[in-house]
Amino acid sequence: GMVQADGWRLGQVGNWSGAPQKSSVIFYAGPQQLASAQELAGLLNIPTVVNSTEFQVPLVVVLGPGYR
């Protein structure tokens, strides 16, 4: 599903092709994105944020099975 939150412009939305996620995760690219990741985590009620440089975008939201 697509994620849209007030004031957030989320770029490419696609199907997760990585390892199956047991829960929803927000990946952020480097420490300068941590605050944004945590704010987005609060908005979306997703407890897990992970620092990852494997994506070409600052923030990636991966919704796990059963996300509401």
Residue, then its C-alpha position, 0 to 999 in steps of 0.5 A: g500500500m501507499v503511504q502518505a502523511d501530512g507534510w511528507r512527500l514520499g518518492q518512489v513507492g514500490n514492492w519491497s524486493g528485499a528480505p521478507q519483513k516481519s514488521s514495518v520498518i523505516f530505513y533512513a540514510g545516515p544520521q542527518q535523516l534520523a530525526s525525520a525517520q523518528e518523526l515519520a515513525g511516530l506519525l505512522n506508528i512504526p517502532t523500528v527505524v534502521n540506518s541503511t545506505e543501500f537505498q538511493v533515497p533519504l527515507v524508505v518506509v517498508l510496511g510489514p504484513g498486517y499494517r493498518 
